Amino acid sequence: MSVSETLGRMEQLSNQIGGEGARGDAGAVIGLRQEFGTECGNLLKAYCDDPSIFDNRELFNELQEGLETVRQRISNHQLKWQGRALRRTPKPIAGLPSRSTKP
């Protein structure tokens, strides 16, 4: 997949994450966030596969640092959002007991 295609997929996932977050569906956000993480890896591979990027080490390093910044910002945002959303959302996260389940 090309850099452009991968960035397009990442943009779609970002929009989906925002929509699911607005609906309070923490499980969907977590799943989409995992997909986004996979796409980050695909983007790094696309950088390596593109000679105009890979052969220019300065550009490659700059893009790699930018990607890491995006990943960190999303992770930090998700951590802030997740705590608030989990407290107010009635939808259980797949694989976890619901709030009404007693241990």
Long-range contacts (C-beta under 8 A, 24 or more apart in sequence): 1-42, 1-46, 2-46, 2-50, 3-43, 3-46, 3-47, 3-50, 3-53, 5-46, 6-39, 6-42, 6-43, 6-46, 7-43, 9-39, 9-42, 10-36, 10-39, 10-40, 10-43, 13-39, 21-81, 21-85, 24-85, 24-88, 24-89, 24-91, 25-89, 25-91, 26-82, 26-85, 26-86, 26-89, 26-91, 26-93, 27-91, 27-92, 27-93, 27-94, 29-78, 29-81, 29-82, 29-85, 30-82, 30-93, 33-74, 33-78, 36-74, 37-71, 40-67, 40-70, 40-71, 43-67
